[in-house]
Amino acid sequence: MIETPLPPVTATPSAPRSPETPERPDARAWRAAHAMEASFLSQMLRNTGLDAAVAGGGGPGADQFASFQRQALAAKMVEGGGLGLAESIYDAIVERKDDGHNG
């Protein structure tokens, strides 16, 4: 079998998008969109087996600790650019607001 070397993988981080990004006229909606994306990512990470890896051997409080760790990781992922879901969620929130929905 011929082995072909793979090129090195380099990540180019996107500009961090904090909830206080100034170009967003509705900071509250932007924070809500970030929270929603972080919640989604936290649930996705839950299914990766990360909880078991973080909890190690288990023990009292291991599940809760793993949950906090997963939530913090998801929040950092969103802060670093995330999946881009916050943009779509923000747009939907603002659009609903502009259409007169107050929910």
N, C-alpha and C positions, 0 to 999 in steps of 0.2 A: 504494500500500500504506500502510495506517495503522500508524504505529509507536506502540506503547503502552509507556511507560516502565516498567521493572521496578523493584520496590521494592529498596532497598539490602539486601544480604545481610550479616547480622551473625552472627558465631559466638559462642555462649555456651559458653565452655570448661567442661568438667566438672571436678570437683575431682580433682586429681592423685591417682592411686592408686599409691603406691610399694609395692615388694615388702614393706616393713616396716610395712604398715598394721596398727595395733594390734588392730583388731577381728577379725583372723584368728588363730584359735588355733594353726594349723599354718603357721608362717612359712616353713618349708622348702617345703611344698606351694604356697604362694602365690608364692614366688620361681620355682618350677618352672613354674607356670601363666603367669607373666609372660614367662619365657624362651620358652615354647612359642608364645605369641601374637606375641612379637617375631620369632621365627623364621618364623612364618607370614606376617607383614607384610613381612618382608625378601624372601621369595620372591615375594609379590605385587608389591612394588615393582620387583623384577627385571624383570618383564614390562611395565613401564610405559615403558621406554626411559630410565629414570633413569641407568643405568650409562653409557650412551653420552653423555648430557649431562654427567655428572660427569667422565668420562674425557677429554672434549674431543677433542683430536687423537690421542689414543691414546699410544703409546709404551710403553717398558718399565715394567711395574708398574701400568699404567693400570687393568687389570681388577681387580687386588687392591685398589687404592685405592678404586675404585668399590664393591667389595664391602664394605669397611670403612665407607664412607660410608653405604651402604644399611642396614647393620646398626645403625649409630649412630642413623640416622633412625628406624628401626623401634622401637628401644628407647625413644627419646624419645616416639614416638607412643603407645606402651603406657603410659609414665609419665604422659602427659597424658590418659589415659582409654581410648585404643585403640578397638578395636571391641567390647569387652566380652567377648571370648572367654576372657580370663583367669578371669572369674567362673565360667563353665561348666566350664572345665578344672579349676579349683580344686575345685569341687563334686564333679566326677567322681573326682578323686584322693582326696578325703576320704571319699567314699562307698565307694570300693574299699577304702580302709584300714579303715573301720568294718566292712566285710563280712568282714574277715580276710585280705584279699589283701595281701601284703607286697611285691609286684613293683613 
